[in-house]
Amino acid sequence: MPERVDYEGLRKLVERRAQLVEVLPAEEYEEEHLPDAINIPLKALDANSTAQLDRSRPVVVYCWDCI
């Protein structure tokens, strides 16, 4: 279930091995992203592009422009 998290919530999710997904275009992802984040541009976010994610771990989807 999607939910908004604050910094403390994000820290706890990362401790639980959360997967970080940056949804900006690849060029912007290359400029700056959180450590260990993967890039799946928002326009490409679908079942095929997310197949690489481990469904047993939490997923945090974020956009650097919105942080």
Number of C-alpha atoms within 10 A of each C-alpha: 2 7 5 9 12 8 9 9 11 15 13 12 18 15 9 11 13 18 19 22 22 23 22 19 15 13 9 15 19 10 7 10 18 12 7 9 17 17 22 19 19 15 9 13 12 11 8 8 12 13 9 8 14 11 10 8 12 15 17 18 17 19 15 13 8 5 7
